[in-house]
C-alpha cells in the first residue's frame, strides 16, 4: 500500500511540475498598437441573469474597441425574470451598439449549446467570441483578441478567466481551486498538451465551427460547449489553437454564493469528464483524483494505526508544495497573490471536496438554472 501511494505521489509531482514549467513556456502576449480590423459576434447565453446583467452591460459599454466592428447576440433561454427587459433598455439607451436578443431554439439536451448554435446561425461576423452573463469584460478585451488574430494564425483562441468579489472563506477556496485550473490550462499549452478551456472567454472562427459540425456528437451532454469544441479543433489541426496569455484579456466572473451552488456547479463540470476524447485530459483527471484519494486513504489508515504518520505527512507536504508552486505562478499572472494566505486550509479541505464531487457525480443528477440534468 505504501509503495502504491508513493508511486501515485511521484506521478502527480511530475504532472503538476510539468504544468509549472509549461506555464512559463507560454509567452505573455503584448497587445500591439495595430489598427483594429477583426469583426466579432459576441455571444452571451442567459437564463434569469437579471442580477448580473447590469455589470456585464456596463463592461460592454466601456469596451475600447470600435463599435461598428462587433455585434452582441444575447440568447434568452426561457428566462422568467426581467433579464430581457434589462437588455432591451440598454439597447434603446445605447443605439450605437449592435445588440440583439434572440430566443433559444432547443434541438438537443444541452440548452447552452443550442443557444450558441442559434446565435452563430444568426451572426453576421466571421469571429465568434463567447462569454457568460455573469461576467465582467476588460476594457481592451476585443483589442487583445484582434491583435492576437492579426499576428497569429489561429482558428480557436483560449483566454484567461478568474473570480472577482472574493469576500469570504468559501469564495477564497473557490478562487484557489479555479486558479489551479487556469494554471493547468496554460501549463497544458506550454507542454503542447492543451486539454482545458473556458467558454466564458473563448473565440473561434465561424469557419472552424462549421467545419467540425459544431457541437454535433456532444449535444447529448448538457455542458462542455467549450472543451468538446477544443478537442474537435485539436483533432482537425492542433496548430490552429492558441492561448492568449494577456492581462488585458482577463474576464472576471463570480464564484458561487454557497456550498449547495458550488456542489451543483462542480457536479455539472464533472458530468462531462467521462466523455472527453483527450487521453491526456482523462489521465490528468485520474491522477488528480488518485492523489486526493491517496491522501484521504493514508489519513484514515494513519488514524487507525495502520499507516506510518511520517510517510503520510511527507505525501501531504509533497502534494501541497507542488500545488502551491503552480498556484503562486498563476496568482501572480492574475495579480491575486494576496489570497494565497488561505492556501493551507484549502489544501486540507480540497482532497475531501474533490473526492466527494467525483463520487456523487457518478450516481446523482444535478440541478442548474432551475433544471435537472442527468450525467
C-alpha positions in Angstrom: 0.0 0.0 0.0 2.8 2.4 0.9 4.5 1.7 -2.4 1.3 2.4 -4.3 0.8 5.7 -2.5 4.4 6.8 -3.2 4.1 5.9 -6.9 0.9 8.0 -7.3 2.5 10.9 -5.5 5.6 10.8 -7.7 3.4 10.7 -10.9 1.4 13.6 -9.5 4.6 15.5 -8.7 5.8 15.1 -12.3 2.5 16.0 -13.8 2.0 19.3 -11.8 5.7 20.0 -12.2 5.3 19.8 -16.0 2.4 22.3 -15.8 4.6 24.7 -13.8 7.3 24.5 -16.4 4.7 24.8 -19.2 3.2 27.9 -17.7 6.4 29.8 -18.2 6.8 28.4 -21.7 3.6 30.2 -22.9 4.8 33.7 -23.7 2.8 36.7 -22.4 1.2 38.4 -25.3 1.8 42.2 -25.7 -1.1 44.0 -27.4 0.5 45.8 -30.2 -0.8 49.2 -31.4 -2.5 47.9 -34.6 -5.4 49.3 -36.5 -8.5 47.2 -35.4 -9.9 45.2 -38.3 -11.3 41.9 -36.9 -15.1 41.7 -36.7 -16.6 39.9 -33.8 -20.0 38.4 -32.9 -20.1 38.3 -29.1 -22.5 35.5 -28.0 -24.0 35.6 -24.5 -26.5 32.9 -23.5 -28.5 33.8 -20.4 -31.3 32.4 -18.2 -32.6 34.5 -15.3 -29.5 36.7 -15.0 -31.1 40.0 -14.1 -28.9 40.2 -11.0 -25.6 40.0 -13.0 -26.5 41.7 -16.4 -26.1 45.3 -15.3 -22.4 44.7 -14.6 -21.9 42.8 -17.9 -23.7 45.5 -19.9 -21.7 48.3 -18.2 -18.4 46.5 -19.1 -19.7 46.1 -22.7 -20.3 49.9 -22.8 -16.7 50.6 -21.7 -15.0 48.3 -24.3 -12.4 50.3 -26.2 -13.0 48.5 -29.5 -14.7 50.3 -32.4 -18.4 49.6 -32.0 -19.0 49.1 -35.7 -16.7 46.1 -35.7 -18.7 44.0 -33.3 -22.2 42.9 -32.5 -23.7 41.4 -29.3 -26.1 38.5 -29.5 -27.9 37.7 -26.2 -29.7 34.4 -26.3 -32.7 34.1 -23.9 -33.0 30.6 -22.7 -36.6 30.8 -21.3 -35.9 33.4 -18.6 -38.8 34.4 -16.3 -37.3 37.4 -14.7 -36.6 40.8 -16.2 -33.4 39.9 -18.0 -34.8 40.6 -21.4 -36.2 44.0 -20.3 -32.7 45.0 -19.0 -31.0 44.2 -22.3 -33.8 45.9 -24.3 -33.4 49.1 -22.1 -29.7 49.1 -22.6 -30.1 48.7 -26.3 -32.5 51.6 -26.5 -30.3 53.8 -24.4 -27.2 53.0 -26.5 -28.2 52.7 -30.1 -24.6 52.9 -31.1 -24.3 49.2 -30.1 -25.3 46.4 -32.4 -27.2 44.3 -29.8 -29.9 41.8 -30.3 -31.9 39.5 -28.1 -32.7 36.1 -29.6 -34.8 33.2 -28.4 -33.1 29.9 -27.8 -34.1 27.2 -30.3 -33.9 23.9 -28.5 -32.8 20.9 -30.5 -30.8 18.9 -28.0 -30.2 18.0 -24.4 -27.9 21.0 -24.0 -29.6 24.4 -23.6 -26.3 26.3 -23.8 -25.0 24.5 -26.9 -28.4 25.1 -28.5 -28.2 28.8 -27.6 -24.7 29.2 -29.0 -25.6 27.4 -32.2 -28.8 29.5 -32.6 -26.7 32.7 -32.2 -24.0 31.6 -34.7 -26.7 30.9 -37.3 -27.9 34.5 -36.8 -24.5 36.1 -36.6 -23.1 38.3 -39.3 -19.4 38.3 -38.5 -16.5 35.9 -39.0 -15.2 35.6 -35.5 -17.3 34.2 -32.7 -16.5 35.1 -29.1 -18.4 33.7 -26.2 -18.8 34.8 -22.6 -21.3 34.4 -19.8 -24.0 36.7 -18.5 -22.4 36.8 -15.0 -19.0 38.1 -16.4 -17.2 41.4 -16.4 -15.2 42.2 -19.6 -11.9 44.2 -19.5 -11.6 47.4 -21.5 -9.2 46.0 -24.0 -10.8 42.6 -24.3 -11.5 42.8 -28.1 -8.3 44.7 -28.8 -6.4 41.8 -27.3 -8.1 39.2 -29.5 -7.8 41.4 -32.6 -4.1 41.9 -32.1 -3.6 38.1 -31.5 -5.6 37.2 -34.6 -3.7 39.7 -36.7 -0.3 38.4 -35.5 -1.0 34.6 -35.1 -2.5 32.0 -37.4 -5.2 30.6 -35.1 -8.8 29.5 -35.5 -9.6 28.9 -31.9 -8.3 31.1 -29.1 -8.5 30.4 -25.3 -8.2 33.3 -22.9 -7.9 33.7 -19.1 -10.8 33.8 -16.6 -10.8 34.5 -12.9 -13.1 35.1 -10.0 -13.8 38.5 -8.5 -15.6 39.8 -5.3 -13.7 37.4 -3.1 -15.1 38.3 0.3 -15.5 35.0 2.3 -13.6 31.9 3.1 -15.8 29.9 0.7 -15.0 32.2 -2.2 -11.3 32.2 -1.4 -11.5 28.4 -1.6 -13.2 28.5 -5.0 -10.7 31.1 -6.3 -7.7 28.9 -5.4 -9.4 25.9 -7.0 -10.2 27.9 -10.1 -6.6 29.3 -10.3 -5.3 25.8 -10.2 -7.5 25.0 -13.3 -6.2 28.1 -15.0 -2.6 27.1 -14.2 -3.2 23.7 -15.7 -4.9 25.3 -18.8 -1.9 27.5 -19.5 0.6 24.8 -18.5 -1.1 22.3 -20.9 -0.4 24.7 -23.7 3.2 25.1 -22.6 3.9 21.4 -22.8 1.9 21.2 -26.1 -0.9 19.1 -24.5 -3.8 21.6 -24.3 -6.8 20.0 -22.7 -8.8 22.7 -20.9 -10.6 25.9 -21.8 -13.4 28.1 -20.5 -16.5 29.2 -22.5 -16.5 32.4 -20.5 -13.6 33.6 -22.6 -13.3 31.7 -25.9 -13.1 32.8 -29.5 -13.2 30.9 -32.7 -13.8 31.4 -36.4 -17.2 30.6 -37.8 -15.5 28.5 -40.4 -13.9 26.3 -37.8 -17.3 25.8 -36.1 -18.9 24.8 -39.3 -16.0 22.6 -40.4 -16.2 20.5 -37.2 -20.0 20.4 -37.4 -20.4 22.5 -34.2 -21.5 20.5 -31.2 -22.7 17.5 -33.2 -21.8 14.3 -31.3 -21.7 16.1 -27.9 -25.1 17.6 -27.8 -26.5 14.8 -25.5 -24.2 16.2 -22.8 -25.6 19.3 -21.1 -22.3 21.0 -20.5 -19.0 21.1 -22.3 -19.6 23.6 -25.1 -16.0 24.7 -24.6 -13.9 21.6 -24.1 -15.6 19.4 -26.7 -15.1 22.2 -29.3 -11.4 22.4 -28.3 -11.0 18.7 -28.8 -12.5 18.9 -32.2 -10.3 21.8 -33.2 -7.2 20.0 -31.9 -8.1 16.9 -33.9 -8.6 19.0 -37.1 -5.4 21.0 -36.7 -3.6 21.3 -33.4 -1.6 24.3 -34.6 -4.7 26.3 -35.2 -5.4 26.5 -31.4 -3.7 29.2 -29.2 -3.7 30.6 -25.8 -4.0 34.4 -25.3 -1.9 35.0 -22.2 -2.6 38.6 -21.7 -3.8 40.5 -18.6 -5.7 42.8 -20.9 -7.9 39.8 -21.9 -8.8 38.5 -18.4 -12.5 38.1 -18.0 -13.9 38.2 -14.4 -16.8 36.2 -13.1 -18.4 35.5 -9.7 -17.8 32.4 -7.5 -20.8 30.5 -6.2 -22.5 32.1 -3.2 -22.9 29.0 -1.1 -21.9 25.3 -0.8 -25.0 23.9 -2.5 -24.5 26.0 -5.6 -20.8 25.2 -5.6 -21.5 21.4 -5.4 -24.1 21.7 -8.2 -21.6 23.6 -10.4 -18.8 21.1 -9.8 -21.2 18.1 -10.4 -22.0 19.8 -13.7 -18.4 20.1 -14.6 -17.6 16.5 -13.5 -20.5 15.1 -15.5 -18.8 15.7 -18.8 -15.3 14.3 -18.0 -16.1 10.7 -18.9 -17.0 11.8 -22.4 -13.6 13.6 -23.0 -11.7 12.3 -26.0 -8.4 13.6 -24.8 -6.4 10.8 -23.3 -4.1 13.3 -21.6 -7.1 15.1 -20.1 -8.5 11.8 -18.8 -5.1 10.9 -17.4 -4.7 14.2 -15.7 -8.2 13.9 -14.1 -7.5 10.4 -13.0 -4.1 11.3 -11.4 -5.5 14.3 -9.6 -8.4 12.2 -8.2 -6.0 9.3 -7.3 -3.7 11.8 -5.4 -6.6 13.3 -3.4 -7.9 9.8 -2.7 -4.4 8.7 -1.6 -4.3 11.4 1.0 -7.7 10.5 2.4 -6.9 6.8 2.5 -3.5 7.4 4.0 -5.0 9.7 6.7 -7.7 7.2 7.5 -5.2 4.4 7.8 -2.9 6.6 9.9 -5.7 7.3 12.4 -6.4 3.6 12.6 -2.7 3.0 13.3 -2.2 1.1 10.1 -0.1 3.6 8.2 3.1 5.5 9.1 2.4 9.0 10.2 5.7 10.4 8.9 5.1 9.0 5.5 1.6 10.5 5.4 3.0 13.9 6.3 5.6 13.5 3.5 2.9 12.7 1.0 0.8 15.7 2.1 3.8 18.1 2.1 4.9 17.0 -1.4 1.4 17.4 -2.9 0.8 20.7 -1.1 4.2 22.1 -2.1 3.9 21.4 -5.8 0.3 22.7 -5.8 1.4 25.9 -4.2 4.1 26.5 -6.8 1.5 26.2 -9.6 -0.9 28.5 -7.7 1.8 31.0 -7.0 2.7 31.4 -10.7 -1.0 31.6 -11.7 -1.9 34.1 -8.9 1.0 36.3 -10.0 -0.4 36.4 -13.5 -3.9 37.4 -12.2 -2.5 39.7 -9.5 -4.3 37.7 -6.8 -1.3 36.6 -4.7 -3.0 38.1 -1.6 -5.4 35.2 -1.5 -2.7 32.6 -1.1 -2.9 33.1 2.7 -5.9 30.8 2.6 -3.9 28.0 0.9 -3.2 25.9 4.0 -6.8 25.5 5.0 -7.9 25.0 1.3 -5.2 22.3 0.8 -6.7 20.4 3.7 -10.3 20.7 2.6 -9.7 20.2 -1.1 -9.0 16.4 -1.2 -12.3 15.6 0.7 -14.2 18.0 -1.6 -12.8 16.7 -4.9 -13.3 13.0 -4.0 -16.8 13.8 -2.8 -17.7 15.5 -6.0 -16.2 12.7 -8.1 -18.2 10.1 -6.2 -21.6 11.8 -6.2 -21.3 12.8 -9.8 -21.3 9.1 -10.7 -24.7 8.4 -9.1 -26.7 11.5 -8.9 -28.3 14.1 -11.2 -27.5 17.7 -10.9 -29.6 20.9 -10.9 -28.5 24.0 -12.8 -30.5 27.1 -13.6 -33.7 25.5 -12.2 -33.3 22.5 -14.4 -32.4 18.9 -13.6 -29.9 17.1 -15.7 -28.7 13.5 -15.7 -25.0 12.6 -16.2 
